[in-house]
Amino acid sequence: MRVLAIGDIMGKAGRQAVGHFLPSLRERFNPDAVLVNGENAAGGFGLTEKIYDQLTNQLGVDCVTMGNHWSDKREFIRFAEQADRIVLPANMMNVNDPAKGVRVITTKSGKQLAVMNIIGKTFMHADNLSPFAHLEKMLNLIPQSVKVRVLDIHAEATSEKQGVAQHLAGRVSLIYGTHSHVPTADERILGGRTGFITDVGMTGPYDSVIGIRKEAAIKRLMTGEKKNFQPASRDRWLCAVVADMDEDDGRCVSIQRLRLEVPEHDVPDRSNDGPEEKDD
């Protein structure tokens, strides 16, 4: 089974990058499942029902994992309860239900895989619960017949991401980090069974500070003032990994990192001076 996992989609620029590359990636890799992290997809903070529909029904994404901004859009809190392709960070302080962090999906080819989502505790909200304790509960919710198991760990600290990966090595097929918006170059297979990368990286505008307009981000770093904190728009990249798993025993047999840049002339440019559209 082949899985394409796309890193944090940041605002409209990130969605444009996904829309630009996904058709050619499907043709090139023929993935059984496409996963994306969507917690920054709406204006950089949260997700809306409209954008969820664009990702799943228009672009054909099979599952959307989330993170610390999952509840930033009020309208989405209730919708997330019924959305059948959303996976929430199970141990976050406002989730705290292992079942919400696990989704068994059936691909168009009839194959099954489990998608899990947890959030880090180190350098994040102090009330987030231990990812280690929740993961054991989450694994117990997955039917034994589902051998391919994928985890998005949305965390700040690289040490915590790697610690979770080493803790789960041999029991999960693929583990990839999100949240830092900075791709790492350490994709590998742990113990000959578990594909891992510390952070997939942001899919969005890299003429920025982790996706935010650089002037506003620099001002906040200098003064603490959070003003005009909007997603940037230029220098769009898609960051992802492609991993192959053995359906019979769940082990990862290959993992490949992708970093693709959208040619600026292929997507209409949007000035950094104006706010994101309201439907973002």
CORZI-V643071 format. One record per residue. N is the residue number from 1. RES is the residue in three letters. PHI is phi in degrees with one decimal (NA if undefined). PSI is psi in radians with two decimals (999 if undefined). Layout:
BEGIN
n=N res=RES phi=PHI psi=PSI
n=N res=RES phi=PHI psi=PSI
END
This chain:
BEGIN
n=1 res=MET phi=NA psi=2.38
n=2 res=ARG phi=-112.3 psi=2.29
n=3 res=VAL phi=-120.4 psi=2.32
n=4 res=LEU phi=-106.7 psi=2.04
n=5 res=ALA phi=-114.3 psi=2.07
n=6 res=ILE phi=-102.4 psi=2.32
n=7 res=GLY phi=-72.4 psi=3.03
n=8 res=ASP phi=-39.0 psi=2.02
n=9 res=ILE phi=-80.8 psi=2.04
n=10 res=MET phi=-104.6 psi=1.80
n=11 res=GLY phi=61.2 psi=-2.83
n=12 res=LYS phi=-65.2 psi=-0.65
n=13 res=ALA phi=-60.2 psi=-0.69
n=14 res=GLY phi=-66.7 psi=-0.71
n=15 res=ARG phi=-66.1 psi=-0.63
n=16 res=GLN phi=-63.4 psi=-0.70
n=17 res=ALA phi=-64.2 psi=-0.73
n=18 res=VAL phi=-63.1 psi=-0.82
n=19 res=GLY phi=-61.5 psi=-0.61
n=20 res=HIS phi=-69.9 psi=-0.77
n=21 res=PHE phi=-95.8 psi=-0.45
n=22 res=LEU phi=-58.9 psi=-0.74
n=23 res=PRO phi=-58.5 psi=-0.76
n=24 res=SER phi=-71.9 psi=-0.55
n=25 res=LEU phi=-68.0 psi=-0.65
n=26 res=ARG phi=-62.5 psi=-0.73
n=27 res=GLU phi=-67.9 psi=-0.68
n=28 res=ARG phi=-73.6 psi=-0.77
n=29 res=PHE phi=-108.0 psi=-0.35
n=30 res=ASN phi=48.6 psi=1.02
n=31 res=PRO phi=-69.9 psi=2.55
n=32 res=ASP phi=-74.2 psi=-0.53
n=33 res=ALA phi=-145.0 psi=2.49
n=34 res=VAL phi=-116.3 psi=2.15
n=35 res=LEU phi=-115.2 psi=2.50
n=36 res=VAL phi=-135.2 psi=2.67
n=37 res=ASN phi=-96.1 psi=2.12
n=38 res=GLY phi=-112.4 psi=0.24
n=39 res=GLU phi=-71.8 psi=-0.25
n=40 res=ASN phi=-113.9 psi=0.21
n=41 res=ALA phi=-71.2 psi=-0.45
n=42 res=ALA phi=-102.4 psi=1.68
n=43 res=GLY phi=63.7 psi=0.32
n=44 res=GLY phi=89.5 psi=-0.20
n=45 res=PHE phi=-140.5 psi=1.74
n=46 res=GLY phi=94.3 psi=-2.91
n=47 res=LEU phi=-144.6 psi=2.63
n=48 res=THR phi=-117.7 psi=2.85
n=49 res=GLU phi=-61.2 psi=-0.70
n=50 res=LYS phi=-61.4 psi=-0.79
n=51 res=ILE phi=-72.2 psi=-0.63
n=52 res=TYR phi=-57.1 psi=-0.75
n=53 res=ASP phi=-64.4 psi=-0.69
n=54 res=GLN phi=-61.3 psi=-0.77
n=55 res=LEU phi=-67.3 psi=-0.78
n=56 res=THR phi=-86.0 psi=-0.91
n=57 res=ASN phi=-83.1 psi=-0.61
n=58 res=GLN phi=-88.7 psi=-0.75
n=59 res=LEU phi=-95.8 psi=-0.18
n=60 res=GLY phi=76.3 psi=0.42
n=61 res=VAL phi=-67.0 psi=2.37
n=62 res=ASP phi=-85.1 psi=-0.51
n=63 res=CYS phi=-157.2 psi=2.46
n=64 res=VAL phi=-119.2 psi=1.98
n=65 res=THR phi=-88.4 psi=2.85
n=66 res=MET phi=-128.8 psi=-2.78
n=67 res=GLY phi=-170.5 psi=-2.64
n=68 res=ASN phi=-67.6 psi=-0.31
n=69 res=HIS phi=-99.1 psi=0.26
n=70 res=TRP phi=-59.8 psi=-0.53
n=71 res=SER phi=-104.0 psi=0.24
n=72 res=ASP phi=-65.3 psi=-0.55
n=73 res=LYS phi=-96.2 psi=1.99
n=74 res=ARG phi=-55.5 psi=-0.70
n=75 res=GLU phi=-60.0 psi=-0.46
n=76 res=PHE phi=-81.7 psi=-0.38
n=77 res=ILE phi=-59.1 psi=-0.85
n=78 res=ARG phi=-72.4 psi=-0.67
n=79 res=PHE phi=-63.1 psi=-0.62
n=80 res=ALA phi=-60.0 psi=-0.47
n=81 res=GLU phi=-66.1 psi=-0.50
n=82 res=GLN phi=-109.6 psi=-0.18
n=83 res=ALA phi=-71.3 psi=2.13
n=84 res=ASP phi=-84.6 psi=0.02
n=85 res=ARG phi=-122.2 psi=0.29
n=86 res=ILE phi=-100.0 psi=2.38
n=87 res=VAL phi=-125.3 psi=2.13
n=88 res=LEU phi=-93.5 psi=2.72
n=89 res=PRO phi=-69.1 psi=1.85
n=90 res=ALA phi=-60.2 psi=-0.55
n=91 res=ASN phi=-100.4 psi=0.17
n=92 res=MET phi=-68.9 psi=2.66
n=93 res=MET phi=-61.0 psi=-0.44
n=94 res=ASN phi=-107.1 psi=0.35
n=95 res=VAL phi=-121.8 psi=-1.20
n=96 res=ASN phi=50.6 psi=0.76
n=97 res=ASP phi=-146.5 psi=1.89
n=98 res=PRO phi=-53.8 psi=-0.56
n=99 res=ALA phi=-65.4 psi=-0.48
n=100 res=LYS phi=-76.2 psi=-0.20
n=101 res=GLY phi=-101.5 psi=0.21
n=102 res=VAL phi=-133.6 psi=2.33
n=103 res=ARG phi=-140.6 psi=2.12
n=104 res=VAL phi=-94.0 psi=2.07
n=105 res=ILE phi=-114.1 psi=2.64
n=106 res=THR phi=-109.5 psi=2.13
n=107 res=THR phi=-74.7 psi=2.95
n=108 res=LYS phi=-62.4 psi=-0.42
n=109 res=SER phi=-87.6 psi=0.05
n=110 res=GLY phi=88.6 psi=0.10
n=111 res=LYS phi=-89.3 psi=2.59
n=112 res=GLN phi=-108.9 psi=2.47
n=113 res=LEU phi=-147.0 psi=2.69
n=114 res=ALA phi=-102.8 psi=2.31
n=115 res=VAL phi=-113.4 psi=2.22
n=116 res=MET phi=-119.8 psi=2.68
n=117 res=ASN phi=-141.9 psi=2.17
n=118 res=ILE phi=-132.6 psi=2.90
n=119 res=ILE phi=-122.3 psi=2.66
n=120 res=GLY phi=-77.5 psi=2.92
n=121 res=LYS phi=-113.1 psi=-0.61
n=122 res=THR phi=-68.0 psi=2.20
n=123 res=PHE phi=61.6 psi=0.33
n=124 res=MET phi=-124.3 psi=-2.87
n=125 res=HIS phi=-58.7 psi=2.27
n=126 res=ALA phi=-63.9 psi=-0.40
n=127 res=ASP phi=-88.5 psi=-0.06
n=128 res=ASN phi=-61.5 psi=2.48
n=129 res=LEU phi=-87.6 psi=2.96
n=130 res=SER phi=-62.6 psi=2.17
n=131 res=PRO phi=-66.0 psi=-0.54
n=132 res=PHE phi=-64.7 psi=-0.82
n=133 res=ALA phi=-65.6 psi=-0.71
n=134 res=HIS phi=-68.3 psi=-0.62
n=135 res=LEU phi=-61.5 psi=-0.66
n=136 res=GLU phi=-62.6 psi=-0.71
n=137 res=LYS phi=-66.6 psi=-0.68
n=138 res=MET phi=-66.0 psi=-0.73
n=139 res=LEU phi=-62.2 psi=-0.60
n=140 res=ASN phi=-69.8 psi=-0.30
n=141 res=LEU phi=-84.4 psi=-0.20
n=142 res=ILE phi=-89.6 psi=2.21
n=143 res=PRO phi=-57.0 psi=2.48
n=144 res=GLN phi=-59.3 psi=-0.46
n=145 res=SER phi=-71.1 psi=-0.32
n=146 res=VAL phi=-91.3 psi=1.78
n=147 res=LYS phi=-88.3 psi=-0.54
n=148 res=VAL phi=-86.5 psi=2.06
n=149 res=ARG phi=-130.7 psi=2.20
n=150 res=VAL phi=-121.5 psi=2.40
n=151 res=LEU phi=-126.8 psi=2.23
n=152 res=ASP phi=-99.3 psi=1.99
n=153 res=ILE phi=-102.4 psi=1.96
n=154 res=HIS phi=-95.6 psi=1.70
n=155 res=ALA phi=-146.8 psi=2.72
n=156 res=GLU phi=-82.5 psi=-0.83
n=157 res=ALA phi=-84.7 psi=2.22
n=158 res=THR phi=-62.2 psi=-0.59
n=159 res=SER phi=-64.6 psi=-0.66
n=160 res=GLU phi=-68.8 psi=-0.70
n=161 res=LYS phi=-62.0 psi=-0.78
n=162 res=GLN phi=-70.3 psi=-0.61
n=163 res=GLY phi=-63.0 psi=-0.76
n=164 res=VAL phi=-62.6 psi=-0.75
n=165 res=ALA phi=-62.4 psi=-0.77
n=166 res=GLN phi=-66.7 psi=-0.61
n=167 res=HIS phi=-63.7 psi=-0.63
n=168 res=LEU phi=-97.3 psi=-0.03
n=169 res=ALA phi=-53.8 psi=2.24
n=170 res=GLY phi=94.0 psi=-0.26
n=171 res=ARG phi=-110.4 psi=-0.23
n=172 res=VAL phi=-129.3 psi=2.52
n=173 res=SER phi=-76.2 psi=-0.76
n=174 res=LEU phi=-145.1 psi=2.29
n=175 res=ILE phi=-127.6 psi=2.20
n=176 res=TYR phi=-134.3 psi=2.46
n=177 res=GLY phi=-89.2 psi=2.57
n=178 res=THR phi=-133.5 psi=3.12
n=179 res=HIS phi=102.1 psi=-0.72
n=180 res=SER phi=-75.5 psi=-0.31
n=181 res=HIS phi=66.0 psi=0.26
n=182 res=VAL phi=-124.1 psi=2.01
n=183 res=PRO phi=-69.3 psi=2.44
n=184 res=THR phi=-104.6 psi=2.76
n=185 res=ALA phi=-109.9 psi=0.71
n=186 res=ASP phi=-119.5 psi=0.49
n=187 res=GLU phi=-60.4 psi=2.34
n=188 res=ARG phi=-164.3 psi=3.07
n=189 res=ILE phi=-115.9 psi=2.07
n=190 res=LEU phi=-84.0 psi=2.25
n=191 res=GLY phi=59.0 psi=0.38
n=192 res=GLY phi=72.2 psi=0.18
n=193 res=ARG phi=-136.5 psi=-0.53
n=194 res=THR phi=-115.6 psi=1.99
n=195 res=GLY phi=-70.5 psi=2.45
n=196 res=PHE phi=-150.8 psi=2.47
n=197 res=ILE phi=-141.9 psi=2.38
n=198 res=THR phi=-63.1 psi=-0.72
n=199 res=ASP phi=-151.7 psi=2.25
n=200 res=VAL phi=-67.3 psi=-0.63
n=201 res=GLY phi=102.0 psi=2.81
n=202 res=MET phi=-76.2 psi=2.50
n=203 res=THR phi=-104.0 psi=1.82
n=204 res=GLY phi=169.3 psi=-2.70
n=205 res=PRO phi=-87.3 psi=2.10
n=206 res=TYR phi=-94.9 psi=-0.11
n=207 res=ASP phi=-84.0 psi=1.24
n=208 res=SER phi=-168.7 psi=-3.07
n=209 res=VAL phi=-114.7 psi=1.84
n=210 res=ILE phi=42.6 psi=0.69
n=211 res=GLY phi=100.1 psi=-0.28
n=212 res=ILE phi=-91.6 psi=2.54
n=213 res=ARG phi=-50.2 psi=2.26
n=214 res=LYS phi=-65.1 psi=-0.60
n=215 res=GLU phi=-63.6 psi=-0.80
n=216 res=ALA phi=-67.5 psi=-0.68
n=217 res=ALA phi=-66.2 psi=-0.73
n=218 res=ILE phi=-65.5 psi=-0.69
n=219 res=LYS phi=-62.6 psi=-0.71
n=220 res=ARG phi=-66.0 psi=-0.72
n=221 res=LEU phi=-62.3 psi=-0.59
n=222 res=MET phi=-83.0 psi=-0.65
n=223 res=THR phi=-120.6 psi=-0.28
n=224 res=GLY phi=85.3 psi=-0.04
n=225 res=GLU phi=-80.7 psi=2.17
n=226 res=LYS phi=-102.5 psi=1.64
n=227 res=LYS phi=-136.2 psi=2.43
n=228 res=ASN phi=53.6 psi=0.72
n=229 res=PHE phi=-82.2 psi=1.45
n=230 res=GLN phi=-122.5 psi=2.68
n=231 res=PRO phi=-62.6 psi=2.55
n=232 res=ALA phi=-76.8 psi=-3.09
n=233 res=SER phi=-136.7 psi=-0.29
n=234 res=ARG phi=-100.1 psi=2.79
n=235 res=ASP phi=62.8 psi=1.14
n=236 res=ARG phi=-83.0 psi=2.25
n=237 res=TRP phi=-123.6 psi=2.66
n=238 res=LEU phi=-111.4 psi=2.23
n=239 res=CYS phi=-118.4 psi=2.35
n=240 res=ALA phi=-161.3 psi=2.99
n=241 res=VAL phi=-129.3 psi=2.61
n=242 res=VAL phi=-117.3 psi=2.21
n=243 res=ALA phi=-131.7 psi=2.47
n=244 res=ASP phi=-108.1 psi=2.29
n=245 res=MET phi=-122.3 psi=2.54
n=246 res=ASP phi=-78.3 psi=2.08
n=247 res=GLU phi=-66.0 psi=-0.45
n=248 res=ASP phi=-76.3 psi=-0.66
n=249 res=ASP phi=-126.3 psi=-0.02
n=250 res=GLY phi=82.2 psi=-0.05
n=251 res=ARG phi=-73.6 psi=2.55
n=252 res=CYS phi=-82.9 psi=2.29
n=253 res=VAL phi=-108.1 psi=-0.29
n=254 res=SER phi=-161.0 psi=2.61
n=255 res=ILE phi=-143.5 psi=2.34
n=256 res=GLN phi=-132.2 psi=2.32
n=257 res=ARG phi=-90.8 psi=2.45
n=258 res=LEU phi=-121.9 psi=2.43
n=259 res=ARG phi=-142.1 psi=1.89
n=260 res=LEU phi=-122.4 psi=2.34
n=261 res=GLU phi=-105.9 psi=2.28
n=262 res=VAL phi=-76.7 psi=2.19
n=263 res=PRO phi=-59.7 psi=2.27
n=264 res=GLU phi=-59.3 psi=-0.51
n=265 res=HIS phi=-77.1 psi=-0.20
n=266 res=ASP phi=-87.2 psi=-0.30
n=267 res=VAL phi=-128.6 psi=2.25
n=268 res=PRO phi=-54.0 psi=2.28
n=269 res=ASP phi=-74.8 psi=2.61
n=270 res=ARG phi=-128.2 psi=2.23
n=271 res=SER phi=-61.4 psi=2.57
n=272 res=ASN phi=-74.6 psi=-0.09
n=273 res=ASP phi=-83.1 psi=-0.41
n=274 res=GLY phi=-105.0 psi=2.79
n=275 res=PRO phi=-72.9 psi=2.80
n=276 res=GLU phi=-62.9 psi=2.65
n=277 res=GLU phi=-62.5 psi=2.67
n=278 res=LYS phi=-60.4 psi=-0.57
n=279 res=ASP phi=-76.2 psi=0.00
n=280 res=ASP phi=-82.6 psi=999
END
